[in-house]
Amino acid sequence: MKSKIWLIVFGVVAVLLLGGTGFYALSSYGDYSESLSSWDAKVGTIENLERQVPYPNEENTEALEAKVEGYEAAVQELFESLDTFQSPLNETLRNTEFQQLVKTRVEDFRRYAKSNGLQFDPELDFQLGFDSYALTLPPPALVPVLDYELEAINHLLTELTDAGTEMLLSFERDPIPGEAGAPDGHEEAVVHKYPVRLRFEGSHESFQEFINSIANDEEFFYVVRVLKVKNALQEGPVKLSAADADSDIPRFEDPLTKQMASYEMLLEWGYDGTEESLSAVEKEAEEAGFVLAKQDARVLMGQENLNVFMVVDIVRFLNPEEVRATAEVEQRSGRRR
């Protein structure tokens, strides 16, 4: 009896062992097959690479060299076309000469602005953005670029003055790489940007003329990056009432100031309420600078006095030699883009 029980237990244990061994064998075979397939794929890739030529052949080399030469020629042609619109850097200018040049440019522009009606905010210490060099000398290596920026700023503000702007409220120049507080390098290797920030007030016509002038400028490249415009006059014009439009009293207006003549002024000019006196009143009004206003509406859009804030990037395109020289300097200094 005991021998039968022992045989049964042994049989059950044997079945479990055989079942576990079979399951393990099947699982291991699946992993083995997957590893073998991966190995075969890698072997096939290696054999395929071994059959290929590891170096470019003469035909491919010539084709690649032709493409590179064509690309370099296109780049050179593009730069030459851009270079016609920008002045070359003055590499011979010394830092002492530049400091004196800034003072001269500031004085000349102040006189030019005064003679052309551009006023400065009383709180504005205007130095064309080069305030830091009033008492200190710039680094000699930066003088050519600073001189280029100075001429571009002077030209920009001259265009602003010629457009008929009324007042310059603020003007700032962002430091360029190499100056205190500036970033370590330019964002692009080929295009360098020198931002300036200005706020001014003027008519809608003067603002439009200024934008058109810098957008089509042929001496420097200007890019308007930020533009904020608001009406300097927060209150709108007085509305014309129906009584004003239907009244028989003649209306006279100063075409420059848009001032309407009062009824007391009409009486001084000889108006007595009759049409016969109107011709005499027109002569008196004309001598006083007023004309007969027959319109029953006023033009509102385009008559605003605008307060404008702008960030303008002065853009300079580097020639291939400058790009290579800059890359060599950055490589020696350990900087990476």
C-alpha positions as CSV (number, residue, x, y, z in Angstrom):
1,M,0.0,0.0,0.0
2,K,2.8,2.4,0.9
3,S,4.7,1.5,-2.2
4,K,1.6,2.5,-4.4
5,I,1.4,5.9,-2.7
6,W,5.1,6.5,-3.2
7,L,4.8,5.7,-6.9
8,I,1.8,8.1,-7.3
9,V,3.7,11.0,-5.6
10,F,6.8,10.2,-7.7
11,G,4.7,10.2,-10.9
12,V,3.0,13.6,-10.0
13,V,6.4,15.2,-9.3
14,A,7.9,13.8,-12.5
15,V,5.0,15.2,-14.5
16,L,5.4,18.7,-13.0
17,L,9.2,18.6,-13.6
18,L,8.7,17.5,-17.2
19,G,6.0,20.2,-17.8
20,G,8.2,22.9,-16.3
21,T,11.2,21.8,-18.3
22,G,9.2,21.8,-21.5
23,F,7.8,25.3,-20.8
24,Y,11.2,26.6,-20.1
25,A,12.6,25.0,-23.2
26,L,9.9,26.5,-25.4
27,S,10.5,30.0,-23.9
28,S,14.2,29.8,-24.3
29,Y,13.8,28.6,-27.9
30,G,11.7,31.7,-28.7
31,D,14.5,34.0,-27.3
32,Y,17.1,32.0,-29.1
33,S,15.2,32.4,-32.4
34,E,14.9,36.1,-31.9
35,S,18.6,36.5,-31.1
36,L,19.6,34.4,-34.0
37,S,17.5,36.5,-36.4
38,S,19.0,39.7,-35.0
39,W,22.5,38.2,-35.4
40,D,21.8,37.2,-39.0
41,A,20.5,40.7,-39.8
42,K,23.6,42.3,-38.4
43,V,25.9,39.8,-40.2
44,G,24.0,40.6,-43.5
45,T,24.5,44.4,-42.9
46,I,28.2,43.9,-42.2
47,E,28.7,41.7,-45.3
48,N,26.8,44.3,-47.4
49,L,29.1,47.1,-46.1
50,E,32.2,45.0,-46.7
51,R,31.2,44.7,-50.4
52,Q,30.8,48.5,-50.8
53,V,33.7,51.0,-51.5
54,P,34.5,52.7,-48.2
55,Y,35.8,55.9,-49.9
56,P,34.2,58.3,-52.5
57,N,35.1,57.4,-56.0
58,E,36.5,60.0,-58.5
59,E,33.1,60.6,-60.2
60,N,31.3,61.4,-56.9
61,T,34.2,63.6,-55.7
62,E,34.1,65.7,-58.8
63,A,30.3,66.1,-58.6
64,L,30.6,67.1,-55.0
65,E,33.4,69.6,-55.7
66,A,31.3,71.2,-58.5
67,K,28.3,71.6,-56.1
68,V,30.5,73.2,-53.5
69,E,32.1,75.6,-56.0
70,G,28.6,76.6,-57.3
71,Y,27.4,77.2,-53.8
72,E,30.4,79.3,-52.9
73,A,30.0,81.4,-56.1
74,A,26.3,81.9,-55.3
75,V,27.2,83.0,-51.8
76,Q,29.8,85.5,-53.1
77,E,27.4,86.9,-55.7
78,L,24.7,87.4,-53.0
79,F,27.1,89.2,-50.7
80,E,28.3,91.4,-53.5
81,S,24.7,92.4,-54.3
82,L,24.1,93.2,-50.6
83,D,27.4,94.9,-50.2
84,T,26.4,97.7,-52.6
85,F,23.9,98.8,-50.0
86,Q,26.2,99.0,-47.0
87,S,29.4,101.0,-46.4
88,P,32.6,99.2,-45.6
89,L,34.1,99.3,-42.1
90,N,36.7,102.0,-41.4
91,E,39.5,99.9,-40.1
92,T,41.9,102.8,-39.7
93,L,39.8,104.9,-37.2
94,R,41.3,105.1,-33.7
95,N,39.3,105.1,-30.5
96,T,40.3,108.7,-29.7
97,E,39.1,109.8,-33.1
98,F,35.9,108.0,-32.7
99,Q,35.2,109.6,-29.3
100,Q,35.6,113.1,-30.9
101,L,33.5,112.0,-33.9
102,V,30.6,111.1,-31.6
103,K,30.7,114.6,-30.1
104,T,30.8,116.2,-33.5
105,R,27.8,114.1,-34.8
106,V,25.8,114.9,-31.7
107,E,26.3,118.6,-32.0
108,D,25.6,118.6,-35.8
109,F,22.4,116.6,-35.4
110,R,21.2,118.8,-32.6
111,R,21.6,121.8,-34.9
112,Y,20.0,120.0,-37.8
113,A,17.0,118.9,-35.6
114,K,16.5,122.5,-34.3
115,S,16.5,124.0,-37.8
116,N,14.0,121.3,-39.0
117,G,11.5,121.5,-36.2
118,L,12.4,118.4,-34.2
119,Q,12.4,119.0,-30.5
120,F,13.9,116.9,-27.7
121,D,12.3,115.9,-24.5
122,P,13.7,118.1,-21.7
123,E,14.7,115.0,-19.7
124,L,16.5,113.4,-22.6
125,D,20.3,113.4,-22.4
126,F,20.8,112.9,-26.1
127,Q,24.2,111.4,-27.2
128,L,23.1,109.3,-30.2
129,G,23.1,106.3,-27.8
130,F,26.9,106.6,-27.1
131,D,26.6,108.1,-23.7
132,S,29.2,105.7,-22.2
133,Y,31.9,107.1,-24.5
134,A,31.5,110.7,-23.4
135,L,34.2,110.2,-20.8
136,T,35.8,106.8,-21.7
137,L,37.4,105.4,-24.8
138,P,35.9,102.4,-26.6
139,P,37.9,99.2,-27.1
140,P,40.1,99.6,-30.2
141,A,38.8,96.3,-31.7
142,L,35.2,97.6,-31.6
143,V,35.8,101.0,-33.2
144,P,35.1,100.0,-36.8
145,V,31.8,98.5,-35.9
146,L,30.8,101.3,-33.5
147,D,31.7,103.8,-36.3
148,Y,29.4,101.9,-38.7
149,E,26.6,101.9,-36.1
150,L,27.1,105.7,-35.4
151,E,26.7,106.5,-39.0
152,A,23.6,104.3,-39.3
153,I,22.0,105.9,-36.2
154,N,22.8,109.4,-37.5
155,H,21.2,108.5,-40.8
156,L,18.1,106.9,-39.1
157,L,17.5,110.0,-37.0
158,T,18.0,112.3,-39.9
159,E,15.3,110.4,-41.8
160,L,13.1,110.8,-38.7
161,T,13.7,114.6,-38.7
162,D,13.1,114.9,-42.5
163,A,9.7,113.1,-42.1
164,G,8.4,116.0,-40.0
165,T,8.5,114.4,-36.5
166,E,7.6,116.8,-33.7
167,M,9.5,115.5,-30.7
168,L,12.0,112.8,-29.8
169,L,11.1,111.5,-26.4
170,S,13.8,108.8,-25.8
171,F,16.6,107.1,-27.6
172,E,18.7,104.1,-26.5
173,R,21.3,101.9,-28.1
174,D,21.7,98.2,-27.0
175,P,25.3,97.3,-26.3
176,I,27.0,95.1,-28.9
177,P,29.1,92.0,-28.2
178,G,32.4,93.2,-26.7
179,E,30.8,96.1,-24.7
180,A,29.8,95.9,-21.1
181,G,26.4,94.3,-20.5
182,A,26.3,92.8,-24.0
183,P,25.8,89.1,-25.0
184,D,28.9,87.0,-25.6
185,G,28.3,86.8,-29.4
186,H,25.9,87.5,-32.2
187,E,23.0,85.2,-32.9
188,E,24.0,84.6,-36.5
189,A,27.5,84.2,-38.0
190,V,26.6,86.0,-41.3
191,V,24.1,88.7,-40.1
192,H,24.9,91.0,-37.3
193,K,22.2,93.1,-35.7
194,Y,22.7,96.4,-33.7
195,P,19.3,97.2,-32.0
196,V,18.2,100.8,-31.1
197,R,15.1,101.9,-29.2
198,L,13.4,105.2,-29.8
199,R,10.1,106.9,-28.8
200,F,8.8,110.0,-30.6
201,E,5.7,112.0,-31.3
202,G,4.4,113.2,-34.6
203,S,1.5,113.3,-37.1
204,H,0.2,110.3,-38.9
205,E,1.8,111.6,-42.1
206,S,5.2,112.0,-40.6
207,F,5.1,108.5,-39.1
208,Q,4.1,107.0,-42.5
209,E,6.8,108.8,-44.3
210,F,9.4,107.7,-41.8
211,I,8.4,104.0,-42.1
212,N,8.5,104.2,-45.9
213,S,11.9,105.9,-45.9
214,I,13.7,103.4,-43.8
215,A,12.0,100.5,-45.5
216,N,13.4,101.7,-48.8
217,D,16.7,103.0,-47.6
218,E,19.7,102.4,-49.9
219,E,22.5,103.2,-47.5
220,F,21.7,101.0,-44.5
221,F,19.6,98.0,-43.7
222,Y,16.9,98.7,-41.1
223,V,14.5,96.1,-39.7
224,V,11.6,97.3,-37.5
225,R,11.4,94.5,-34.9
226,V,9.0,96.1,-32.4
227,L,6.4,98.8,-33.1
228,K,3.9,100.2,-30.7
229,V,1.6,103.1,-31.7
230,K,-0.9,105.0,-29.7
231,N,-2.8,108.3,-30.0
232,A,-1.1,111.0,-28.0
233,L,-4.5,112.8,-27.7
234,Q,-6.8,110.6,-25.6
235,E,-9.9,112.8,-26.1
236,G,-11.6,112.8,-29.5
237,P,-12.6,115.9,-31.4
238,V,-15.8,117.8,-30.6
239,K,-18.7,116.4,-32.5
240,L,-20.7,118.6,-34.9
241,S,-24.2,118.9,-33.8
242,A,-27.2,119.0,-36.1
243,A,-27.7,122.7,-35.2
244,D,-24.2,123.4,-36.4
245,A,-24.8,121.7,-39.7
246,D,-28.2,123.3,-40.3
247,S,-27.3,126.8,-39.1
248,D,-27.4,129.7,-41.5
249,I,-24.4,131.3,-39.7
250,P,-21.3,131.1,-42.0
251,R,-18.5,128.9,-40.6
252,F,-14.9,129.9,-41.1
253,E,-11.9,127.6,-40.3
254,D,-8.2,128.1,-40.0
255,P,-6.9,125.4,-42.4
256,L,-3.7,124.9,-40.4
257,T,-4.9,124.8,-36.8
258,K,-8.5,123.7,-37.7
259,Q,-9.8,126.4,-35.4
260,M,-13.4,127.5,-36.0
261,A,-14.1,131.3,-36.0
262,S,-16.4,132.3,-33.2
263,Y,-19.5,134.4,-33.6
264,E,-17.8,137.3,-32.0
265,M,-15.1,137.2,-34.7
266,L,-17.7,137.2,-37.4
267,L,-19.2,140.4,-35.9
268,E,-15.8,142.0,-35.9
269,W,-15.4,141.1,-39.5
270,G,-18.7,142.9,-40.3
271,Y,-21.2,140.1,-40.3
272,D,-24.8,141.4,-39.7
273,G,-26.8,138.3,-40.5
274,T,-27.4,139.2,-44.1
275,E,-26.0,137.5,-47.2
276,E,-24.9,140.9,-48.5
277,S,-22.4,141.2,-45.8
278,L,-20.9,137.7,-46.4
279,S,-18.5,138.8,-49.2
280,A,-17.0,141.5,-47.0
281,V,-16.7,139.0,-44.1
282,E,-14.9,136.5,-46.4
283,K,-12.2,139.1,-47.2
284,E,-11.7,140.0,-43.6
285,A,-11.6,136.3,-42.7
286,E,-9.0,135.6,-45.5
287,E,-6.7,138.3,-44.1
288,A,-7.0,136.7,-40.7
289,G,-6.1,133.3,-42.1
290,F,-9.6,131.8,-42.2
291,V,-11.5,130.3,-45.1
292,L,-15.1,129.5,-45.6
293,A,-15.8,125.9,-44.3
294,K,-18.7,124.4,-46.2
295,Q,-18.1,120.8,-45.2
296,D,-20.6,119.2,-42.8
297,A,-18.1,116.5,-41.6
298,R,-14.6,116.3,-40.3
299,V,-11.9,113.8,-41.3
300,L,-10.9,111.9,-38.1
301,M,-8.7,108.9,-39.3
302,G,-5.2,110.0,-40.1
303,Q,-5.4,113.3,-38.1
304,E,-4.0,111.7,-34.9
305,N,-0.9,112.9,-33.1
306,L,0.9,109.6,-32.6
307,N,3.1,108.4,-29.8
308,V,5.4,105.8,-31.3
309,F,7.8,103.3,-29.7
310,M,10.1,101.3,-32.0
311,V,12.9,98.8,-31.8
312,V,14.9,99.0,-35.0
313,D,17.7,96.5,-35.9
314,I,20.6,98.0,-37.8
315,V,21.7,95.0,-39.9
316,R,25.1,94.4,-41.4
317,F,26.0,91.4,-43.6
318,L,29.5,90.1,-43.1
319,N,31.6,89.2,-46.1
320,P,33.1,85.6,-46.3
321,E,36.5,86.7,-45.0
322,E,34.9,88.3,-41.9
323,V,32.9,85.1,-41.3
324,R,36.0,82.9,-41.5
325,A,38.0,85.3,-39.3
326,T,35.1,85.4,-36.7
327,A,34.9,81.6,-36.7
328,E,38.6,81.2,-36.1
329,V,38.5,83.7,-33.2
330,E,35.6,81.9,-31.6
331,Q,37.4,78.5,-32.1
332,R,40.5,79.8,-30.4
333,S,38.5,81.2,-27.5
334,G,36.6,77.9,-27.0
335,R,33.2,79.3,-27.8
336,R,30.6,77.2,-29.6
337,R,27.3,78.3,-31.2
